[in-house]
Amino acid sequence: MAFNAQSVVVKDKTTSNIENTLSPNQLNLREIEILLSLIRRSTFLGEDLEPLYNMVIKLQNQYTEQTK
């Protein structure tokens, strides 16, 4: 059994302000968008769904926080 995400909503927003305030170890908006897009286009085994789901929630929360 595989999992395939059908949609990821990405808002267009200027990132230069936000990127200046991030530490070198934090992901910027573009990096988060790339990861979410890669996840959307991938398939996963059932055993991977729960950890993947938890990571995607964290990525979405970071993205939402940076776009405020």
Contacts in CASP RR format, 6 or more apart in sequence:
PFRMAT RR
TARGET T0000
AUTHOR 0000-0000-0000
METHOD contacts of the structure
MODEL  1
MAFNAQSVVVKDKTTSNIENTLSPNQLNLREIEILLSLIRRSTFLGEDLE
PLYNMVIKLQNQYTEQTK
1 45 0 8 1.000
1 46 0 8 1.000
2 43 0 8 1.000
2 44 0 8 1.000
2 45 0 8 1.000
2 46 0 8 1.000
3 43 0 8 1.000
3 44 0 8 1.000
3 45 0 8 1.000
3 46 0 8 1.000
3 48 0 8 1.000
3 49 0 8 1.000
3 52 0 8 1.000
4 42 0 8 1.000
4 43 0 8 1.000
5 39 0 8 1.000
5 40 0 8 1.000
5 56 0 8 1.000
6 40 0 8 1.000
7 40 0 8 1.000
8 36 0 8 1.000
8 37 0 8 1.000
8 39 0 8 1.000
8 40 0 8 1.000
10 33 0 8 1.000
10 36 0 8 1.000
10 37 0 8 1.000
11 67 0 8 1.000
13 29 0 8 1.000
13 67 0 8 1.000
15 28 0 8 1.000
15 29 0 8 1.000
15 30 0 8 1.000
15 66 0 8 1.000
18 28 0 8 1.000
18 29 0 8 1.000
18 66 0 8 1.000
18 67 0 8 1.000
19 28 0 8 1.000
19 29 0 8 1.000
22 28 0 8 1.000
26 62 0 8 1.000
27 35 0 8 1.000
27 59 0 8 1.000
27 62 0 8 1.000
28 66 0 8 1.000
29 63 0 8 1.000
29 66 0 8 1.000
29 67 0 8 1.000
32 59 0 8 1.000
32 62 0 8 1.000
32 63 0 8 1.000
32 66 0 8 1.000
33 63 0 8 1.000
35 59 0 8 1.000
36 56 0 8 1.000
36 59 0 8 1.000
36 60 0 8 1.000
36 63 0 8 1.000
39 52 0 8 1.000
39 56 0 8 1.000
44 52 0 8 1.000
END
